[in-house]
Amino acid sequence: MMNPQQVEFEIIRLSSVLEDRVSDFTRNIRAAAEAEADWKRAFATAMIQVIESHTGSRMTVAEREARVELLTADEHRDFLVAQAVAKSTKESLAALDSQINALRTLAANHRHMS
């Protein structure tokens, strides 16, 4: 079992890690938003190109969307990866918060026992 000084040190250490992780999350969520905007812009541009290049020919909605998806696959992948990184960072924040709360409970128990 940890003594009160160890608990305090660990709370301070994890709080510092949490601060850094919040900065990471801010950066990652912004990157995900920018990647999504890039993908949506590329998707719209590709949709216009597909429609214009196939004017007069018959194409189903599914065929048109498939062509657009092929043209924007890289941007879509970049968005999905950025979104996954942001989600992972958010889950890490929650885990750190849980650890800090558990240590606070332990610190309170130490105070109560003293």
N, C-alpha and C positions, 0 to 999 in steps of 0.2 A: 504494500500500500504506500501511496505517496504521502510525504509529510506536507504540512501547510506551505512551507517555502517552495517545495517542488511544484505544488499545485499552482501557486501564484506565478512562478516562473513559466510554467506551461501555458497558463492563461495569457500571459503577456506575449509569449512566443507565438501562440496561435492567433492572437489578435493582430499581430504584425503580418502574419501570413494571410489572414483574412483581408486586411487592408490592401495588400498587394494583389490578391485575387479579385477584389472588387475593381481595381484598376484594369486588370486583365479582362474582366467581364465587360466593362465599359468599352474597352477597345474592341473586343470580339463581337459584341452586339452591334457596334457601329459598322464593323467590317461586314457582318451578315446583312445589315440593312443596305449597305452600298452594293454588295453582290446581288441582292435581290433586285435593286433598282437597275443595275446593269443588265441582269437577265431579262427583266420585263421590257426594257428598252430594246434589247436585241430581239426579243420575241415579237414585239410590235413591228419593228423594222422588217424582220423576216416575213411576217404575215403579209405585210404590204407587198414585199417583193414577190412572194409566191402568188398572191392574187393577181398582181400586174403581169407577171410572166406567163400566167396561164389564162389570160383573158380570152374568152371565146371557146375554151376547152372545158369539158365537163370533168369536174373533180368533186368527190364527196368531201364532206367536212372532215372525216377521219383521214383521208389522203392529204388534205391541205395541212391539218394539224401535224401529221407525221413528218411532212416536209419541213415544217417550221421547227419541230422538235429536233430534227437532224441538224438544222442550221444553228440552233441555240444550245446544243448539248453541252458545250464547254462552259458556257455561262451558267447553265442550270446546275452542272456539277459543282462549279465554284460556289454557287449560292448554297447548295446542300451541305457542302463541306464546312463553309463558314458558319452556317446555322448549327451544325453538329458540334463544332468547337465551342460556340457560345453556350449551347445547352450543357455541354460537359463542364464548362467553367461554372455555370449556374449550379449544377449538382454538387460540384466541389465546394462552392460557397455554403450550400445547405449542410454538407457534411462537417465542414469546419465549425459552423454555427452550433451544430449538435454537440460536437466535441467540447466547445467552450461552455455550453450550457451544462454538460455533464460535470465538467471541472468546477463550475460555480456551485453546483449541488454538493460536490465533494468538499469544497471550501466551506460551505455553509454547515455541513455535517461536522467538520473539524471545529468550527467555532462553537457549535452547539455542545460538542463533547468536552470542550475546554472549560 
